[in-house]
Amino acid sequence: MWDPDKYLAFDDHRGRPFFDLIARIGAESPRSVVDLGCGPGNLTEALAKRWPDARVVGYDSSPEMVEAAAGRAVRVELGAIETWRPEPDTDVVVSNAALQWVPGHVELLRQWVTALPAGAWLAVQVPGNFAAPSHELTRELAREPRWRDRLEQVVLREDDAVLDPTGYADALADAGCDVDAWETTYQQRLAGEHPVLEWITGTALRPIRAALSDADWTDFRDALAPRLHKAYPRRADGTTWFPFRRVFFVARTPR
């Protein structure tokens, strides 16, 4: 279960890669724009403002996220990324911080390229921090005896959940696209008593939260918090640096 309020607690930090991504899209008058994994729809609204004459639709697999988006001035539908297929007029596809949840998404990208109209734009951003201490410490704790049996069915993503920029560039170029691929590490300055823990609670820890009772979830957080504090020490002013690597690509289908 996704918690829209928890996710939006860091909306400024989560939004910056989105705007860096869509700045590289060169579409001028797209007919249809799709936002896959749109979450609560706050960033989908930016697509509607950029292309006011386009039909803009967001898709998300979380009922909670779709419900949270209901009051926004965009259309958001419930649906899994794996089952989505382009329409003949889909000129722009955006997926921001969502495909890392989809195993085998590189093959899905190839299928989209084949189905999209000529000259369509495909813009994707995924987290590239699965080898960071935030994730390594979480996996280490989940493997400890107290938690191993309770979390054995939980899939915690490893560093191979996404490709590096070259991997995506090769895959899309081999499919005939023009590709712009890059990566950025954002030094995010977080505040609060447990800033990194709160950040990953809204994303990486979601499968663990879903698998544990309320009491066990509190114990897991309490065990993880000091490890994260050690890995991400607080500055004298009370803030904490959280380096976050992101992988981007913008591809244009063959014309």
C-alpha positions as CSV (number, residue, x, y, z in Angstrom):
1,M,0.0,0.0,0.0
2,W,1.3,3.4,-1.0
3,D,0.8,6.4,1.4
4,P,0.3,9.5,-0.7
5,D,0.9,11.8,2.3
6,K,4.2,10.2,3.1
7,Y,5.3,10.3,-0.5
8,L,4.4,14.0,-0.8
9,A,6.3,14.9,2.3
10,F,9.4,15.3,0.1
11,D,7.6,16.6,-3.0
12,D,10.2,19.3,-3.7
13,H,13.0,16.7,-3.7
14,R,11.0,14.1,-5.6
15,G,9.9,16.6,-8.2
16,R,13.2,18.0,-9.2
17,P,14.3,15.0,-11.3
18,F,10.9,15.0,-13.0
19,F,11.4,18.6,-14.2
20,D,15.0,17.9,-15.2
21,L,13.7,15.0,-17.3
22,I,10.8,16.7,-19.1
23,A,13.1,19.6,-19.9
24,R,14.8,17.4,-22.5
25,I,11.5,16.4,-24.3
26,G,11.4,18.3,-27.5
27,A,7.7,17.7,-28.4
28,E,5.9,20.9,-29.4
29,S,2.2,19.9,-30.0
30,P,1.7,16.3,-28.9
31,R,-1.8,14.8,-29.3
32,S,-1.7,12.5,-26.3
33,V,0.7,12.6,-23.2
34,V,0.8,9.6,-20.8
35,D,2.4,9.6,-17.3
36,L,3.1,6.1,-16.2
37,G,3.4,5.6,-12.4
38,C,2.0,9.1,-11.9
39,G,1.5,8.7,-8.1
40,P,-0.8,11.4,-6.6
41,G,-0.9,13.3,-9.9
42,N,0.9,16.5,-8.7
43,L,3.5,16.2,-11.4
44,T,1.1,15.1,-14.1
45,E,-0.5,18.5,-13.7
46,A,2.8,20.0,-14.9
47,L,2.5,18.0,-18.2
48,A,-1.0,19.4,-18.7
49,K,0.3,23.0,-18.2
50,R,3.1,22.5,-20.6
51,W,0.9,21.0,-23.3
52,P,-2.6,22.4,-22.7
53,D,-4.0,21.2,-26.0
54,A,-2.9,17.6,-25.4
55,R,-4.9,14.8,-23.8
56,V,-3.0,14.1,-20.7
57,V,-3.6,10.9,-18.7
58,G,-1.9,9.5,-15.7
59,Y,-1.8,5.8,-14.8
60,D,-0.9,4.3,-11.4
61,S,-1.4,0.8,-9.9
62,S,-2.1,2.1,-6.4
63,P,-5.7,2.8,-5.6
64,E,-4.5,5.1,-2.8
65,M,-2.5,7.2,-5.2
66,V,-5.3,7.4,-7.8
67,E,-7.8,8.4,-5.1
68,A,-5.3,11.2,-3.9
69,A,-5.2,12.5,-7.5
70,A,-8.9,12.7,-7.8
71,G,-9.1,16.3,-6.9
72,R,-6.5,17.5,-9.3
73,A,-7.2,19.0,-12.7
74,V,-5.9,15.9,-14.6
75,R,-7.3,12.6,-15.5
76,V,-5.7,9.7,-13.6
77,E,-6.7,6.1,-14.1
78,L,-5.9,2.9,-12.1
79,G,-3.7,0.6,-14.1
80,A,-0.5,-1.4,-14.0
81,I,2.5,-0.2,-16.1
82,E,3.0,-3.8,-17.3
83,T,-0.4,-3.9,-19.0
84,W,-0.4,-0.4,-20.5
85,R,-0.1,-0.2,-24.3
86,P,0.3,3.0,-26.4
87,E,-2.5,4.4,-28.5
88,P,-1.9,5.4,-32.1
89,D,-1.7,9.1,-31.1
90,T,0.5,8.7,-28.0
91,D,3.2,11.2,-28.8
92,V,4.8,11.5,-25.3
93,V,5.3,8.9,-22.6
94,V,6.8,9.9,-19.3
95,S,7.7,7.5,-16.4
96,N,9.2,9.2,-13.4
97,A,10.6,6.9,-10.6
98,A,8.3,4.0,-11.4
99,L,10.0,1.5,-13.8
100,Q,12.4,0.3,-11.0
101,W,9.3,-1.6,-9.6
102,V,8.8,-3.5,-12.9
103,P,11.1,-6.5,-13.5
104,G,12.0,-6.9,-17.1
105,H,11.1,-3.3,-17.9
106,V,13.8,-3.1,-20.6
107,E,11.8,-5.5,-22.8
108,L,8.7,-3.5,-22.1
109,L,10.5,-0.4,-23.3
110,R,11.3,-2.2,-26.6
111,Q,7.7,-3.1,-27.0
112,W,6.6,0.5,-26.5
113,V,9.1,1.8,-29.0
114,T,7.6,-0.6,-31.6
115,A,4.0,0.4,-30.8
116,L,4.5,4.2,-30.5
117,P,4.0,6.4,-33.5
118,A,7.0,7.6,-35.5
119,G,8.8,10.5,-33.8
120,A,7.2,9.9,-30.4
121,W,9.1,10.8,-27.2
122,L,9.8,8.4,-24.3
123,A,11.2,10.0,-21.2
124,V,12.2,7.9,-18.1
125,Q,13.8,8.5,-14.8
126,V,14.6,5.8,-12.3
127,P,16.5,5.8,-8.9
128,G,20.0,4.5,-9.2
129,N,20.8,4.3,-5.5
130,F,20.2,0.6,-4.8
131,A,23.8,0.1,-3.7
132,A,23.6,3.1,-1.3
133,P,23.8,2.6,2.5
134,S,20.0,3.4,2.8
135,H,19.2,0.2,0.8
136,E,22.1,-2.0,1.9
137,L,21.4,-1.4,5.6
138,T,17.7,-2.2,5.0
139,R,18.6,-5.5,3.2
140,E,21.1,-6.4,6.0
141,L,18.5,-5.8,8.7
142,A,15.8,-7.8,6.8
143,R,18.2,-10.8,6.6
144,E,18.8,-10.9,10.3
145,P,17.3,-13.9,12.2
146,R,14.4,-11.9,13.8
147,W,13.2,-10.7,10.5
148,R,14.3,-13.3,8.0
149,D,11.2,-15.6,8.2
150,R,8.7,-12.7,8.3
151,L,10.2,-11.0,5.3
152,E,11.3,-14.0,3.2
153,Q,8.5,-13.3,0.7
154,V,9.4,-9.6,0.4
155,V,11.4,-8.7,-2.7
156,L,13.9,-6.0,-1.8
157,R,15.4,-4.6,-5.0
158,E,19.1,-5.0,-5.5
159,D,21.5,-2.9,-7.6
160,D,20.4,-4.7,-10.8
161,A,16.9,-3.4,-10.6
162,V,17.8,-0.7,-13.1
163,L,20.5,-0.2,-15.8
164,D,23.1,2.5,-15.9
165,P,22.7,5.2,-18.6
166,T,24.8,3.3,-21.1
167,G,22.6,0.2,-20.7
168,Y,19.5,2.1,-21.4
169,A,21.1,4.1,-24.2
170,D,22.3,0.8,-25.9
171,A,18.8,-0.8,-25.5
172,L,17.0,2.2,-27.0
173,A,19.6,2.8,-29.7
174,D,19.4,-0.8,-30.8
175,A,15.6,-0.3,-31.1
176,G,16.3,2.5,-33.6
177,C,15.8,5.5,-31.3
178,D,17.7,8.7,-30.9
179,V,18.7,8.6,-27.3
180,D,19.9,11.1,-24.7
181,A,20.9,9.3,-21.5
182,W,22.6,10.6,-18.3
183,E,22.8,10.4,-14.6
184,T,22.8,12.9,-11.8
185,T,23.5,12.6,-8.1
186,Y,21.5,15.1,-6.1
187,Q,22.9,16.1,-2.7
188,Q,19.5,16.4,-0.9
189,R,19.5,18.4,2.3
190,L,17.0,16.8,4.6
191,A,15.7,18.0,8.0
192,G,14.0,16.2,10.9
193,E,14.9,13.7,13.6
194,H,15.0,10.7,11.2
195,P,15.2,12.3,7.7
196,V,16.6,9.4,5.7
197,L,14.3,6.9,7.4
198,E,11.3,9.1,6.7
199,W,12.4,9.4,3.1
200,I,12.7,5.7,2.4
201,T,9.6,4.9,4.4
202,G,7.6,6.5,1.5
203,T,9.3,4.3,-1.1
204,A,11.9,1.6,-0.5
205,L,10.4,0.4,2.8
206,R,6.9,0.2,1.5
207,P,7.1,-3.6,0.9
208,I,8.4,-4.2,4.4
209,R,5.7,-2.1,5.9
210,A,3.1,-4.1,4.1
211,A,4.4,-7.4,5.4
212,L,4.7,-6.5,9.1
213,S,2.2,-5.8,11.9
214,D,2.1,-2.3,13.4
215,A,4.2,-3.4,16.4
216,D,6.8,-5.2,14.2
217,W,7.0,-2.3,11.9
218,T,7.8,0.0,14.8
219,D,10.5,-2.3,16.0
220,F,12.0,-2.6,12.5
221,R,12.1,1.2,12.1
222,D,13.6,1.5,15.6
223,A,16.4,-0.9,14.6
224,L,17.1,0.7,11.3
225,A,17.1,4.3,12.5
226,P,20.5,4.3,14.3
227,R,22.2,2.5,11.4
228,L,21.0,5.2,9.1
229,H,22.1,7.9,11.4
230,K,25.6,6.5,11.4
231,A,25.7,6.2,7.6
232,Y,24.2,9.7,7.1
233,P,25.4,11.8,10.0
234,R,23.6,15.0,11.0
235,R,25.3,18.3,10.4
236,A,25.9,20.8,13.1
237,D,22.9,22.8,11.8
238,G,20.7,19.8,12.3
239,T,20.3,18.9,8.6
240,T,21.5,15.8,6.8
241,W,23.0,15.3,3.4
242,F,21.4,12.4,1.4
243,P,23.1,11.7,-1.9
244,F,20.6,10.3,-4.4
245,R,21.7,9.0,-7.8
246,R,19.2,9.2,-10.6
247,V,19.4,7.6,-14.0
248,F,17.6,9.3,-17.0
249,F,17.0,8.8,-20.6
250,V,14.9,10.5,-23.3
251,A,14.4,8.6,-26.5
252,R,12.7,9.5,-29.8
253,T,11.2,6.7,-31.9
254,P,12.4,6.2,-35.5
255,R,10.9,8.7,-38.0
